[in-house]
Amino acid sequence: MYIRLISALLSCAFVLAILGQQVIPSPHPQIGSAQQTYEVAIDFNRRVPMRDRTELSADVYRPKTPGRFPVILNRTPYTKTSASNFKIAQYFVAHGYVVVFMDVRGRGDSDGTFEPYRNDAQDGYDTIEWCAAQQWSTGKVGTLGGSYNGAIQWLTAVKQPPHLATMIVLASPSDPFVEWPTGQPLPADISWYHFTAGHVLQNMEAVDWKKLYEHLPLITMDEAMGRPNRFWKEEVEHAKLDSWWEYKRYQNKYERVRVPVLNISGWYDDEQVGTPLNFVGVTTKGETAEIRRSQRLLIGPWPHAINSSTKLGQIDFGPTAVIDLNAYWLRWFDYWLKGIDNGLSKEPPVRIFVMS
């Protein structure tokens, strides 16, 4: 798999640029973004109606001034109220963006039942169009998020919401039966079903995971954990790739992608293969030649927790291993959501951290 990926990258003649220093915004003048900073106004628990009338909960962070601004949307099952989300919101609002953090269906303050991935494409579409229609919006919406929050961006993108303008996707899982030998969940995945059960994050210390992972048969592992889960059972029961899995697939639909995507992962990400697959997939199969040229790839010396540390185990990759990721994202959004010519289009499409 990795040999095929490397061959695909090289055959496309992409230039590899070493991440040798911290990424900083372009020195070019940036209309509206770098020239003015904004205070934050917050609208908590905005009720956003989906097409089936289920209401999802969003916290809206916007500049404390009249006007219309591009929107950055993050939809998450991990609850929208984290301190890290607030810091991201503060950063981008200061630079002239509205930031919307939303609890996905059935999680946090959102109504409905959480069914992993099953409703996210449709709900993502409806949320993007809601964001575009608000009085504080320019109508251009970009999405941001990693892992589950990354995969659901792809599921939404192939539905082609009219006002989706760009995506930044980190550490995205692949389709079923791509990264793992089967599409079935691994024993360790039962912990995720526990963690995301109900509306709030669950206590991970309450379960003896080492003992649970030895339980057989797999289909009753949820019962042994003390939290029966029909989604776990359904996935274990579907041992072959068939139409049942289609709700969770996007990598068979690259030709429906029509937005520029910044793909980000780490060399030690346990779901790393999905990111280069997505980059190569859209650069070769995207809807138009312009879209195929607009894809970008960034890989650093990181685990699934992207850009979280310069160290991995006993290995220290040095001070350049962690970059100013907010500034990197800002340049991307400034280019695609504000139309600022900051030189982004002239840069190599692939940037990797090279380890010797």
PLY file of the C-alpha trace (Angstrom):
ply
format ascii 1.0
element vertex 356
property float x
property float y
property float z
element edge 355
property int vertex1
property int vertex2
end_header
0.00 0.00 0.00
2.71 2.50 1.01
4.85 1.63 -2.03
1.89 2.33 -4.32
1.28 5.66 -2.59
4.90 6.76 -2.92
4.93 5.72 -6.59
1.76 7.71 -7.22
3.23 10.81 -5.63
6.46 10.57 -7.57
4.74 9.77 -10.88
2.74 12.98 -10.55
6.06 14.86 -10.35
5.11 16.72 -7.19
7.86 18.80 -5.60
8.63 17.84 -2.01
9.46 20.73 0.30
11.08 20.10 3.66
9.43 21.69 6.68
12.70 23.25 7.78
11.29 26.20 9.65
8.11 27.43 11.26
5.40 28.28 8.75
4.38 31.92 8.97
1.86 34.05 7.08
2.94 35.55 3.78
4.51 39.03 3.94
2.12 40.17 1.20
-0.53 42.67 2.37
-3.69 40.84 3.42
-6.85 42.81 2.85
-9.18 42.72 5.83
-7.41 39.90 7.71
-4.03 41.21 8.82
-4.99 44.89 8.78
-7.60 44.69 11.53
-8.31 42.53 14.55
-11.72 41.90 16.05
-13.16 41.24 19.47
-15.26 38.09 19.92
-19.03 37.96 20.28
-20.49 34.53 21.13
-23.91 33.10 20.39
-24.20 29.94 22.48
-26.46 27.03 21.58
-27.83 28.31 18.29
-30.44 25.79 17.20
-29.78 24.76 13.60
-32.65 22.90 11.89
-31.85 19.94 9.67
-34.08 18.91 6.78
-35.90 16.37 9.00
-36.51 19.17 11.57
-34.02 17.76 14.08
-32.23 20.67 15.74
-28.48 20.58 16.20
-26.60 22.86 18.59
-23.89 25.26 17.46
-21.79 27.84 19.26
-21.13 30.78 16.94
-18.05 32.93 17.47
-18.07 36.09 15.37
-16.46 39.52 15.18
-18.11 41.97 17.56
-18.98 44.38 14.80
-21.58 44.61 12.02
-20.59 43.03 8.74
-20.33 39.81 6.79
-17.40 37.42 7.18
-16.35 34.02 5.78
-17.31 31.07 7.97
-15.14 28.25 9.35
-17.19 25.23 10.45
-16.17 22.33 12.69
-18.68 19.56 13.43
-17.71 17.13 16.20
-18.96 14.19 18.29
-16.48 15.13 21.04
-18.56 18.10 22.25
-18.00 21.63 21.01
-17.07 23.19 24.38
-13.37 22.34 24.74
-10.76 24.94 25.67
-8.82 24.18 22.47
-11.90 24.94 20.37
-12.29 28.27 22.13
-8.66 29.20 21.40
-9.10 28.34 17.72
-12.26 30.45 17.61
-10.53 33.42 19.23
-7.66 33.23 16.74
-9.79 33.17 13.61
-12.37 35.68 14.79
-9.54 38.11 15.48
-8.55 37.68 11.82
-12.01 38.38 10.47
-13.82 35.04 10.39
-16.96 33.61 11.93
-16.21 30.25 13.58
-19.00 27.72 14.15
-18.49 24.69 16.39
-21.36 22.20 16.26
-22.24 19.04 18.17
-23.19 16.36 15.65
-26.61 14.74 15.86
-27.19 13.04 19.20
-24.04 14.40 20.86
-23.55 17.29 23.28
-26.45 19.71 23.12
-27.78 18.46 19.78
-31.07 16.62 19.44
-31.51 13.21 17.84
-29.65 9.92 18.19
-25.93 9.57 17.51
-25.42 6.99 14.78
-21.72 7.18 13.86
-21.26 8.61 10.34
-24.77 7.69 9.18
-26.33 11.19 9.22
-23.22 13.31 8.91
-23.16 13.84 5.14
-26.71 15.18 5.07
-26.37 17.14 8.31
-23.07 18.62 7.14
-24.71 19.77 3.91
-27.61 21.39 5.79
-25.28 23.10 8.27
-23.07 24.58 5.55
-26.09 26.00 3.77
-27.43 27.38 7.09
-24.08 29.09 7.77
-24.05 30.61 4.28
-27.52 32.09 4.75
-26.85 33.92 8.03
-26.65 37.71 8.21
-23.04 37.58 9.43
-21.89 35.37 6.52
-20.39 36.23 3.15
-21.77 32.93 1.87
-18.36 31.27 1.70
-17.90 28.37 4.12
-14.74 26.43 4.87
-14.59 23.33 7.06
-11.91 22.26 9.52
-11.33 19.18 11.65
-9.49 15.93 12.15
-10.09 12.20 12.58
-13.89 11.65 12.78
-14.30 15.40 12.17
-12.18 14.95 9.04
-13.95 11.94 7.60
-17.33 13.62 7.88
-15.98 16.57 5.89
-15.31 14.18 3.02
-18.72 12.56 3.38
-20.25 16.03 3.12
-18.03 17.19 0.25
-19.14 14.42 -2.09
-22.73 15.64 -1.56
-21.57 18.95 -3.12
-23.18 21.60 -0.88
-23.26 24.77 -3.03
-21.60 27.06 -0.46
-18.74 24.79 0.60
-15.62 26.63 -0.63
-12.71 24.68 0.88
-11.71 22.11 3.51
-8.79 21.51 5.88
-8.82 17.82 6.79
-6.49 16.30 9.37
-5.78 12.59 9.93
-8.86 11.38 8.10
-9.81 7.70 8.39
-10.25 5.83 5.12
-13.29 3.93 3.93
-14.10 0.55 5.52
-11.83 -2.29 4.32
-9.03 0.10 3.28
-6.80 0.64 6.34
-7.69 -2.54 8.20
-7.91 -6.17 7.01
-11.69 -6.06 7.32
-14.29 -3.36 7.68
-15.23 -4.77 11.04
-14.20 -2.84 14.15
-11.03 -3.91 15.91
-11.35 -4.95 19.55
-9.78 -1.65 20.66
-12.51 0.27 18.82
-15.02 -0.71 21.49
-13.47 2.01 23.66
-14.56 4.64 21.13
-18.14 3.37 21.21
-18.03 3.69 24.99
-16.42 7.15 24.91
-19.05 8.56 22.52
-22.13 6.85 23.98
-25.05 9.13 24.80
-24.74 12.90 24.68
-21.65 13.45 26.87
-18.11 12.08 26.94
-17.97 8.94 29.07
-15.54 7.91 31.82
-12.76 5.88 30.23
-11.31 4.81 33.60
-14.46 2.87 34.53
-13.67 -0.09 32.25
-10.89 -2.69 32.58
-9.83 -2.47 28.92
-7.06 -5.07 29.11
-9.51 -7.67 30.35
-12.24 -6.59 27.93
-9.99 -6.88 24.87
-9.56 -10.59 25.60
-13.31 -11.19 25.44
-14.78 -13.48 22.79
-16.91 -13.53 20.76
-16.46 -10.00 19.45
-20.17 -9.50 18.89
-20.89 -9.57 22.64
-17.92 -7.42 23.65
-20.26 -4.45 24.11
-22.36 -6.43 26.55
-19.27 -7.53 28.47
-18.32 -3.87 28.74
-21.71 -3.14 30.30
-22.90 -0.88 27.50
-24.84 -2.76 24.78
-24.39 -0.98 21.45
-26.31 -1.91 18.29
-23.83 -0.08 16.03
-21.00 -2.27 17.31
-23.04 -5.39 16.63
-24.06 -4.26 13.14
-20.46 -3.63 12.10
-19.27 -6.97 13.47
-22.07 -8.72 11.59
-21.15 -7.15 8.22
-17.87 -8.93 7.50
-17.86 -8.17 3.76
-17.94 -4.94 1.80
-21.46 -4.57 0.49
-24.11 -1.88 0.07
-24.64 -1.70 3.85
-21.33 0.16 4.17
-22.09 2.79 1.52
-23.15 5.43 4.06
-19.58 5.46 5.37
-17.72 5.54 2.03
-16.29 8.56 0.21
-13.05 7.30 -1.37
-15.04 5.76 -4.23
-16.44 9.21 -5.08
-13.38 11.44 -5.60
-14.81 12.63 -8.92
-17.55 14.42 -6.93
-15.07 16.56 -4.99
-15.12 20.13 -6.27
-13.31 22.12 -3.57
-9.62 22.69 -2.74
-8.49 20.54 0.19
-5.51 20.90 2.51
-4.74 17.33 3.66
-2.68 17.01 6.86
-1.32 13.94 8.64
1.74 12.58 10.44
4.23 9.87 9.62
3.14 8.04 12.80
-0.60 8.62 12.52
-2.32 5.25 12.97
-4.70 6.27 10.17
-2.02 7.94 8.07
-2.71 6.06 4.85
-6.05 7.82 4.36
-4.50 11.25 3.92
-2.13 10.56 0.99
-4.79 8.35 -0.57
-7.22 11.27 -0.50
-4.63 13.69 -1.88
-3.70 11.40 -4.77
-7.35 10.47 -5.32
-8.57 14.03 -5.83
-5.48 15.18 -7.77
-6.18 12.41 -10.28
-10.00 12.14 -10.17
-11.34 15.48 -8.89
-14.26 17.07 -10.74
-12.21 19.55 -12.80
-8.58 20.16 -13.75
-8.60 23.30 -11.58
-9.79 21.33 -8.56
-7.22 18.61 -9.18
-4.46 21.26 -9.17
-5.75 22.91 -5.97
-5.12 19.95 -3.62
-2.32 20.17 -1.04
-0.60 17.71 1.32
1.28 18.36 4.58
2.90 15.54 6.59
4.93 16.08 9.76
6.61 13.79 12.32
3.37 13.42 14.27
1.04 10.75 15.62
-2.75 10.95 15.29
-2.56 14.01 17.56
-1.32 16.29 14.79
1.38 18.87 15.63
1.09 18.08 19.35
4.75 17.56 20.28
8.30 17.50 18.97
8.78 14.12 20.66
7.41 10.68 19.94
8.40 8.13 22.56
12.13 8.60 23.11
12.71 10.36 19.78
12.94 14.15 19.68
12.60 15.55 16.16
13.78 19.02 17.13
12.17 22.47 17.37
11.02 22.57 13.74
8.84 19.48 14.24
6.01 21.61 15.65
4.82 24.47 13.45
2.48 27.43 13.82
-0.46 25.46 12.50
-3.00 28.23 13.08
-0.98 30.53 10.83
-0.72 27.76 8.24
-4.50 27.31 8.29
-5.03 31.06 8.17
-3.09 31.44 4.93
-5.18 28.68 3.39
-8.48 30.20 4.44
-7.38 33.73 3.49
-6.61 32.51 -0.02
-9.73 30.44 -0.61
-12.33 32.28 1.49
-11.15 35.89 1.16
-9.40 35.80 -2.19
-6.15 37.21 -0.77
-3.18 36.67 -3.09
-0.66 35.50 -0.49
1.44 33.36 -2.82
-0.20 30.08 -1.83
-0.86 28.99 -5.41
2.84 29.27 -6.29
4.03 26.94 -3.53
4.81 23.21 -3.98
1.71 21.05 -3.53
3.42 18.65 -1.11
5.28 19.55 2.11
6.80 16.82 4.25
9.08 16.60 7.26
12.15 14.64 6.14
13.79 12.40 8.71
17.38 11.24 8.26
0 1
1 2
2 3
3 4
4 5
5 6
6 7
7 8
8 9
9 10
10 11
11 12
12 13
13 14
14 15
15 16
16 17
17 18
18 19
19 20
20 21
21 22
22 23
23 24
24 25
25 26
26 27
27 28
28 29
29 30
30 31
31 32
32 33
33 34
34 35
35 36
36 37
37 38
38 39
39 40
40 41
41 42
42 43
43 44
44 45
45 46
46 47
47 48
48 49
49 50
50 51
51 52
52 53
53 54
54 55
55 56
56 57
57 58
58 59
59 60
60 61
61 62
62 63
63 64
64 65
65 66
66 67
67 68
68 69
69 70
70 71
71 72
72 73
73 74
74 75
75 76
76 77
77 78
78 79
79 80
80 81
81 82
82 83
83 84
84 85
85 86
86 87
87 88
88 89
89 90
90 91
91 92
92 93
93 94
94 95
95 96
96 97
97 98
98 99
99 100
100 101
101 102
102 103
103 104
104 105
105 106
106 107
107 108
108 109
109 110
110 111
111 112
112 113
113 114
114 115
115 116
116 117
117 118
118 119
119 120
120 121
121 122
122 123
123 124
124 125
125 126
126 127
127 128
128 129
129 130
130 131
131 132
132 133
133 134
134 135
135 136
136 137
137 138
138 139
139 140
140 141
141 142
142 143
143 144
144 145
145 146
146 147
147 148
148 149
149 150
150 151
151 152
152 153
153 154
154 155
155 156
156 157
157 158
158 159
159 160
160 161
161 162
162 163
163 164
164 165
165 166
166 167
167 168
168 169
169 170
170 171
171 172
172 173
173 174
174 175
175 176
176 177
177 178
178 179
179 180
180 181
181 182
182 183
183 184
184 185
185 186
186 187
187 188
188 189
189 190
190 191
191 192
192 193
193 194
194 195
195 196
196 197
197 198
198 199
199 200
200 201
201 202
202 203
203 204
204 205
205 206
206 207
207 208
208 209
209 210
210 211
211 212
212 213
213 214
214 215
215 216
216 217
217 218
218 219
219 220
220 221
221 222
222 223
223 224
224 225
225 226
226 227
227 228
228 229
229 230
230 231
231 232
232 233
233 234
234 235
235 236
236 237
237 238
238 239
239 240
240 241
241 242
242 243
243 244
244 245
245 246
246 247
247 248
248 249
249 250
250 251
251 252
252 253
253 254
254 255
255 256
256 257
257 258
258 259
259 260
260 261
261 262
262 263
263 264
264 265
265 266
266 267
267 268
268 269
269 270
270 271
271 272
272 273
273 274
274 275
275 276
276 277
277 278
278 279
279 280
280 281
281 282
282 283
283 284
284 285
285 286
286 287
287 288
288 289
289 290
290 291
291 292
292 293
293 294
294 295
295 296
296 297
297 298
298 299
299 300
300 301
301 302
302 303
303 304
304 305
305 306
306 307
307 308
308 309
309 310
310 311
311 312
312 313
313 314
314 315
315 316
316 317
317 318
318 319
319 320
320 321
321 322
322 323
323 324
324 325
325 326
326 327
327 328
328 329
329 330
330 331
331 332
332 333
333 334
334 335
335 336
336 337
337 338
338 339
339 340
340 341
341 342
342 343
343 344
344 345
345 346
346 347
347 348
348 349
349 350
350 351
351 352
352 353
353 354
354 355
